[in-house]
Amino acid sequence: MKTRSELEAMTVKKLRRYVIDSGNSFPHLGETKKADIIERLMKIRAAQEDAKPAPTTKEAP
């Protein structure tokens, strides 16, 4: 997923296209403001990062 600064640099039209292409769907996307779209994408990213298992470290004997 793109960083917040990359998302903010996109136009609203490109941002909406990115949301659709990335498989995310927001109800009434056409009426959603750019800031709202970015906030929702950041929440999705945070949820995905929380869902990933923590990397395990191998201990040396």
C-alpha positions, 0 to 999 in steps of 0.5 A: 500500500502507498504511504500517506504522502503518496496518497495525498499527492494523488488527485481525487480521481486517481485516488478513487481509482486506486481504491477500486484497483486495490480491492477496497470498496467504500460505500458511496465512494463518489461522494467521499472526500479525499481526506476521508478516503486516505483515513480509511486506507490508513485504518485498513493498513493498520488493521492489516499490519496488526493481523500479521504474525509477529516475526520470530527471532531465532535464538543462538544456542 
